[in-house]
Amino acid sequence: MSLTSTRTARAVIYFCCIGGLLVFNSLVVMFLWNHVIPTLSVSFNHYHLNFLEGAGISAFTYVIVFAVRYGIQDRKKVGESERQREHSAMRERCSHLTPEQREALKHELITTCGCKEENERVNVEVRSGS
């Protein structure tokens, strides 16, 4: 077994990579704030950032960006799975209906919703069992 294939070694490598990215981003933020921004504006009341402040800004930005992105992706997945469950439950309930009950449901949907074409498609799907 190779030393780099153990769980501990992979965790250390991952930790070093993420830590290295944080250090690099902190230095970039610190350089931009301390050297680039003051040259762009003469009236800028300049405050020098130190390394830990750059690290805090980088970490905070990382957390905000990825938390928002994860929330958006998670909401889409939850919405899709809920819709699939609802469709499955509806098909399951409709598969046990008698022909008289199907006609009564169809009539109720037409009078309530007014969407005859959609109801005919659903009725065909329920009859075919798909």
C-alpha positions in Angstrom: 0.0 0.0 0.0 1.3 3.4 -1.0 1.8 6.1 1.6 -0.3 8.5 -0.4 -3.3 6.1 -0.7 -4.1 6.1 3.1 -6.9 8.2 4.4 -4.7 10.2 6.7 -2.3 11.1 3.9 -5.1 12.2 1.6 -6.6 14.3 4.4 -3.2 16.0 5.0 -2.7 16.6 1.3 -6.3 18.1 1.0 -5.7 20.2 4.1 -2.4 21.5 2.6 -4.0 22.3 -0.7 -6.9 24.2 0.8 -4.5 25.9 3.2 -2.2 26.9 0.4 -5.1 28.4 -1.6 -6.2 30.4 1.5 -2.7 31.7 2.0 -2.4 32.6 -1.7 -5.8 34.3 -1.8 -4.9 36.2 1.5 -1.7 37.5 -0.1 -3.5 38.5 -3.2 -6.2 40.4 -1.2 -3.5 42.0 0.9 -1.5 43.1 -2.1 -4.5 44.5 -3.9 -5.7 46.4 -0.9 -2.3 47.7 0.1 -0.7 48.5 -3.2 -3.2 48.6 -6.1 -6.2 50.4 -4.6 -4.3 53.4 -3.2 -2.8 54.1 -6.7 -6.3 54.2 -8.2 -7.7 56.8 -5.9 -5.9 59.9 -4.5 -8.6 60.7 -1.9 -8.6 57.1 -0.5 -8.1 57.1 3.3 -5.7 54.2 3.3 -5.8 51.5 5.9 -3.2 48.7 5.5 -4.5 45.2 5.7 -2.4 42.6 7.5 -2.2 38.9 6.5 -4.9 37.7 9.0 -7.3 40.3 7.8 -6.8 39.2 4.2 -7.3 35.6 5.3 -10.5 36.6 7.0 -11.8 38.4 3.9 -10.9 35.4 1.7 -12.4 32.8 4.0 -15.6 34.9 4.5 -16.0 35.4 0.7 -15.4 31.7 0.1 -18.1 30.7 2.6 -20.6 33.2 1.3 -20.1 32.3 -2.4 -20.2 28.5 -1.9 -23.1 28.7 0.6 -25.2 30.6 -1.8 -24.3 28.3 -4.7 -25.0 25.2 -2.6 -28.3 26.6 -1.5 -29.4 27.3 -5.0 -28.4 23.8 -6.2 -29.9 22.1 -3.2 -33.2 24.0 -3.7 -33.4 22.7 -7.3 -32.7 19.1 -6.3 -35.3 19.3 -3.6 -37.9 20.8 -6.0 -37.3 18.1 -8.6 -37.5 15.2 -6.1 -40.7 16.6 -4.5 -42.3 16.9 -8.0 -41.3 13.3 -8.8 -42.7 12.0 -5.6 -46.0 13.9 -6.1 -46.3 12.5 -9.7 -45.6 9.0 -8.4 -48.2 9.4 -5.6 -50.8 10.8 -8.0 -50.2 7.9 -10.5 -50.5 5.4 -7.7 -53.8 6.9 -6.5 -55.2 7.1 -10.0 -54.2 3.5 -10.9 -56.8 2.2 -8.4 -59.7 4.2 -9.7 -62.7 2.5 -11.4 -63.8 3.8 -14.8 -66.7 5.7 -13.2 -64.4 7.3 -10.7 -62.0 8.3 -13.5 -64.8 9.9 -15.5 -66.0 11.8 -12.3 -62.4 13.0 -11.7 -62.1 14.0 -15.3 -65.3 16.0 -15.2 -64.2 17.7 -11.9 -60.9 18.7 -13.4 -62.5 20.1 -16.5 -65.0 22.2 -14.5 -62.5 23.3 -11.9 -59.4 23.9 -13.9 -60.7 24.3 -17.4 -57.8 22.6 -19.0 -59.4 19.8 -21.0 -56.4 19.0 -23.2 -54.1 18.5 -20.2 -56.7 16.4 -18.5 -57.1 14.1 -21.5 -53.3 13.6 -21.6 -53.3 12.7 -17.9 -56.2 10.4 -18.4 -54.4 8.6 -21.2 -51.3 8.2 -19.0 -53.3 6.9 -16.1 -55.0 4.3 -18.3 -51.7 3.2 -19.8 -50.1 2.9 -16.4 -47.0 5.0 -17.3 
